[in-house]
Amino acid sequence: AVGVGTAAMALVGYDRLMASLRLALAALAGLWLGVACHVYTGQYSYRTLSPSVRTAICKLLEPWGLRARVHVYSLALIFVLWGKPHYRNGTFQEDMIKNLRNVAIPGTGIPLSTFCYSRITAAALVLFLNPLVCLLGAVNKVRLELGPFLSLGQAAQRFASSPLLLTAKVLE
């Protein structure tokens, strides 16, 4: 039988797990919205956007700080610079095809240059595949450090008592 303390710990762990999931989804929404707005405006500043859109982006990206905003901007620049002339090759796209042929998705051997032949596949990589690979990497890290989970309750209990995972501030 599960004791009251163990059940309470599992509940706290479940709450932390759900809070982390909400933060991850907010970060994903911030990535998507930030890339879309940077591609649309072609600049780092959000000043040209409507106040409501600007507020939404800032609310989603602000908790992660300047580094996150710069990272989102760097991802958006891929699409802004896509067909523009490049000093080493004809265009930025051609340069990515040549330079990313030796960089692979971890554990797969699939070169990143595979996704550089069209804007659609590059967008799929940036907006969907990269977050998915990051999620799988995080799950694998937790699995290796905390051991296999047998149930959601046990996962929540281990999550609650883990010194590896810090309580995250939930966006309000």
N, C-alpha and C positions, 0 to 999 in steps of 0.2 A: 504494500500500500504506500501511496505517496503521502508524505507528511505535509502539514499545512505550510511549513517553512519552504519546503521544496516546491510546492504548488505556487506559493507567492513569488518565489524566485523565478519560476518558469513564466509567470505572468509578466513580471518586470522584464525578463528577457524577451518575451514576445513583443512587449511595447517598444523596447529598444530596437528590435528587429524591424518592426513596422515603421518606426521613426527613421531608421536608416534607409528603408525602402522609399519612403516619401522624399527624403533628401536626394536619393539617387534619381528618382523620377523628375524632381525639380531641376537637378543638374542636367539631365537629358533634355528637358524642355528648354532650359537656358541655352544649351548648345544649339539646338535646332533653331530657336528664335534668334539667337545672336548671329549665327552663320547666315541665316536668311536676311537679316537686317543689314549686316555688313556687306553682303553681296549686292543687296538692293541699293544701298547708299554709296558703296565703294570707298568708305572711309571708316576710321576708327571711332569717330565721335558719333554719338546717338542724337546729337542736337537737331539734325534735320528731320527726325521722326516725330510723329504726333506725341504729345505728352503722355497719353495713356499707354502707347506701345513702349515708349522710353521707360516709363515707370515699371512696366511688366518685366522688361529685360533686366533692368537694374535690380529689381527685387529677386530675380532668379539667379543672377550672377554675382551679386554683391557679397554673399556669405563666403564665396571662394576667393575673393580678393582680386588684386590686380593681375596676378599670374594667370588666373583662370580667364579673365577678360582678354588678356594678350594672347593666350592659347587659342581661344575662340576666334579672335581676329586673324591669327596666323592660318587657321584652317579655312576661313572665308577668303583669304588672299589667294588661295589655290585657284578659286573660280574667277576672281577678279583678274588675275594675271594669266589665265589659261592660254589664250591665243596671242598674247603679246610677245613681241620680239625678246629673245634672250641672248646674252652675250656669248654663251658657249654653244648653243644650238639655235635652230630656227625660231622655236617658240618655247615658252615655259613648259608646255605639255611634252614636247620632245625631250626637253632636259629631264623631266621627271621620269619618262620612260627609260632613259639611259641610266639615270642615277639610282633608281629604285629597283633595278633588276637584281641587285645583290642584297636586298633587304626583304625579309620574309615575315609573314604572319607567324608568330611564335607557335611552334609545335606542328606546323602544317607544311612548311616548305613552299608555300604559295608566295611568289614574289609580289611585292606591292606594285610593281610596274604593270602587272596584269590588269589592274584597275585604272590605269592611266590612259587607255586608248579612247575613252569617251568621257564626257562630262557626267553622263548618267551613272556609269560605273564608279567614277571617282566620288560622286555625291553619295552613292550607296555605301561606299567604303567609309567615308567621313561621318555620315549621319547615322548609319545603322550597324555596319560590321565592326567598326572600331569600338563603339560602346559595348557591343556584344562580347567582343574579345576581352575588353577590360572587365566586364562582369564575370566572365568565365575565369579569368585570372584571379579575381578577388575571391570567388567561391573556392577555387582550388587552393589558394593560400589559407583560407580559413579551414578547409578540409584537412590540409596537411598539418596545420598547427593545433587544431582542436580535435582531430580525429573524426571518424565517420559519424553521421547523425542517424539515429534509428527512428526518431519521430520528431514532429514539430515541437512538441513539449520539451524533449531532451535538447533539441537544437536551441530553443529559447533559453533553457536553463544554462547551457554552456555559454551561450552568448552573453547572458546576464553576468556570469561570474568570470568572464574572460578579461584578463588585464590587457589583452592585445587590442580590444575594441573600446573606444571611448564613446561616451554619450555625446550624441550630436545635437546641435541646436536645431529644432524643427522650425521651418519657415512658417510664419503666421500670416 
